[in-house]
C-alpha cells in the first residue's frame, strides 16, 4: 500500500528510517550499488522527500503500527 513519508529518525545503528503516514517505519538507506538513495545522506535531501510515496509492505501484511 502506498504511504507518504511524514518524518525521519535514526535507528540504533544510525541508519535513517522513514516514518510513514500509516504509522509504520521503513529504512531508507543509501547503499550503492544495491540501493541508490543519495538524498537520505543530507538533511536538505530528506526534507525535500517529505511527502514522497513509498510502498509499505507492513500495511499489505496488516501489521500493527510501529513504535517510533
Secondary structure, 3 states (H helix, E strand, C coil): CEEEEEEEEECCCCCEEEEECCCCEEECCCECCCECCHHHHCHHHHHHCCCCEEECHHHHHCCCCCCC
